[in-house]
Amino acid sequence: MKSNMFFKSLLALAAATGAAAHGGVLSYNLGGTTYNGFVPYNTPTGQSSIQRQWATYNPITTTTDPDLACNNPGTTTDPQLSATVTAGSSVTAFWNNPWPHTIGPVMVYMANCNGDCSSATPSSLQWFKIDEAGLLSGTVGNGYWGMGKLVADNSSWTSTIPAALPSGNYMIRHELLAIHSGADQPQFYPECAQLTVTGGGSGTPGPTVVFPGGYSATDPSIIIDVYGNNEQNVTTYTIPGPAVWS
């Protein structure tokens, strides 16, 4: 389902105050089909998308924010859509281009809605991780990060829906954690979309977490100061959250 909402979102991005510094997912591609994202700063009236609503390009900055699961407000569109995707196929999220941050990890989660996703509350779901990329090379203070790769790939990120994932209704949650601001203010950029997975397997996804609750405010990977003297020589970084389901 192609939509001119995507192009309107680009205009909104250019007009929004402070938009040059932040942003979010503007569209998705599943199996060659493009789905528009929700357009923040525009009225939600009449918008339909597979993506849950989000209101601002600004990041979430605390691990206890009630909107950490699917951004603010994380509610449904009218009508709320879901995209059908086959287990084992790929999904690509397109962020505003160019994405302005290159320091920090990329994380992708999913959660079983246990029924109709439009009736699900994101903060009550059990989220499991299907993809991640942290420090890819170099040092924490001067290295190549998952977000740097995202920017190099046309501000997009492609993940595979696990082939073993049982068929059903799921939310997919893309999240960037920008840590360029130092230890005082991590920047979380979560976005959620609704999927119907078909042709699935018999796996048991896990481990799972809830949001908020999946991250700790004292996690050294979240409150890290990448500009500190010690970080100039550190070549490892532990990505927050659970391990990727394999």
N, C-alpha and C positions, 0 to 999 in steps of 0.2 A: 504494500500500500504506500505509494509515493504521495507526498503531500506538500503543498506550498507552505505549510506551517514551518517546515525546515528553513525555508528562505526567510520567512518572517522572523524566525528565531535569530538569524544572523543580523537582521536589522535591529532587533531588540538588543542584541549583545553590543552592537556598536553604540547604541544610544544610552544604555544603562550607565548610571554613575558608578565609577570604579570597576566597570566590567573588564577593563584591560588587564586587571590584576588577577581576576578569578574566572569562574565559569562552571561548566558542567557538561553532561552528555546531551548532545543535541539530536542525535539520531542513532538508529541501530540497523545492522544488516544481518539477516538470517536467511541462509540458503539462497542468496541472490536477491532477496526482497528487502527494500528499504522501508523502515517504519519511522515516522516522525516522532520526535520527543515532545514532551510538554514544553510550552513556551512561557518561561517565567516573565514577570512584569506585565504580561498581557492578562486580560480577564480570563478566568477559567471557564466562563460561560461559553459553551459551544465547542470547547476543545475536546478532542478524543485522541487517545494515545495508548500505546502499550505501557508507557512510562507513567509512574506515579507522579503526582504534582510536586513541584518544587518552586519556591517563591523568590529566591534570590541567588545571585552568583557568589555571594559571600560564603566563606567556609564555616563549618562547625569547628569550634575551638576547644571543646571540653569532651572528655570521654563519658561524662554523665548526662550529656544533652539528651532530652527525651526524643529528639528528632534524629538521632544518630543512625537509626536503622535505614531510613529512606529519604532523609533530608526533610526540610520544613516546607509544607506540612505533611508530606507523605501520604496524602489522601488520594482517593480515586478521581479520575476524570469522568466526564458525563457525555457520552457513554465511555466506560472503561473498556479498553480492548486488551486482548491477549494474543500473542503471536504463537503459532504452532511451529515447533522445531523438533527434528528427529534426534534422538540420543546418538551421540557420536559425531554430530555435525558442529559447525563453528558458529559463533556469534561475535560480531564486531560492534564495539561501541565507538562512536565518533564524538570526541570532545571538541569544544570550540578551538579553532585553528588560527594561529598557533597557540597551543596550550602554554601558559606563561611560566610554568614551574618545571624544573628538571631534577630537583633533588628530593628523593623520597620514593617509597615503594608503591607499586600497583597491586591491588588485591581484588579478586572476584569471588563472590559468594553466591550460593543458592539456598533456598529454603522451600520445603514442601508446605503448600498452603493447606493441606488436609481438607480439600474441598475447593470451593470457588475462591480464587485469590482476591476477587473484588470485595469479599466479605472479611478478609483477613486483616488483622492489625499487625503491621510490620514489627513492632516492638515485642510481640508475643511469639514470633516465629523462631524456630531453631535453625540457625544459619550454619552451613558448612562451606568450607573454602574449596574452590575448584581450580584456582590459578593464583599465582603471585609472582612478583619479580621485585627484588630489592636492590642491593648493591651488586652490580654485574661485573665490575672491574674497577681497579684502582683502590683508593682509600676513601674512608667515610668523608674526609674533608676535601677530597679532590678526586672524585670518582665518577663513574658512569652508572646511572641509576635506572630503575624500571621506568620512571617518568621521563628520563632522557630518551629511552628507547621509544616510548609512546610518542613523544614529540617528533622523533626522527621518522616514525611510521605515519606521518600525516595526522598527528594528534589522534591516533586511533589505537584500539587494543583488541586483539582477536584471541578468543579462548575457545576451548572445545567443551561442549556439553558431554559429561562422562557417558560412555557407552553403557556402563553398568547401571546408570541411574534409572530407577523404576519409572514407568510412564505415569503421568499425572500433572497436576497444576502446581507450578513453582513460581517464585519470584527470583530474579537474578539481580544481584547487587554489585555494581561496579564502584570501587572506592579508590581514590588517590589520597595519600597522606603526604602532604608537603611539609618538609621539616627544615626549610631554608630560613625560617624566622628565628631559629635558635630554640632554647629549652623552654622559653616562656609561653610560646603560642604555636602549638601544632595546628595544622590546617587540614581538616577532614573534608573530603568532597565525595559523599555517597550519593548514588543514584540507583533507583530500582525500576524494573520493568517486569511485566507479567508474561509468563510463558506457559504453553501447554506442551509437555514433552510426550512424544509418541515413540513407538518402537524401542522402548527401554528394556533394561535388564532386570536383574534381581539383587543388585547391590544394596548395602546398608550404609548410607552416607554418614560420615562423622570424622572427627569429633565435631560437636556443634556448640554454638554460643548464642547468646541473645544480645541485642543492642537496644539500649545501652547495657553494659555488663560484660561485653566481650573483651574490652580493653581496660587496663588499669591506668589511672592517672599518674602512677609512679613508674610505669614501664620505661626502662632506660632507652628503648628504641623509639619512644614517643616524645620524651622530654630531652632528647639528645641535643647537644650543642655541636653541630657539625663544624663549627669554626674554632672549637677548642683546640688547644695545642696537642692534646693526646690523640684527637681524631684525625690528625694529619697523617698518622702512620698506621691507623687501624684499618685492616683489610676485610673485616667481617662485620656483618650487621644482621641481627635477628629480626625478621619481619613480625610485627605484632599479630595477635590472634592465633587461632588454632592452626595445626598443620594442614596442608592440602590433602583432601581425601584422595586416596589412591587405592 
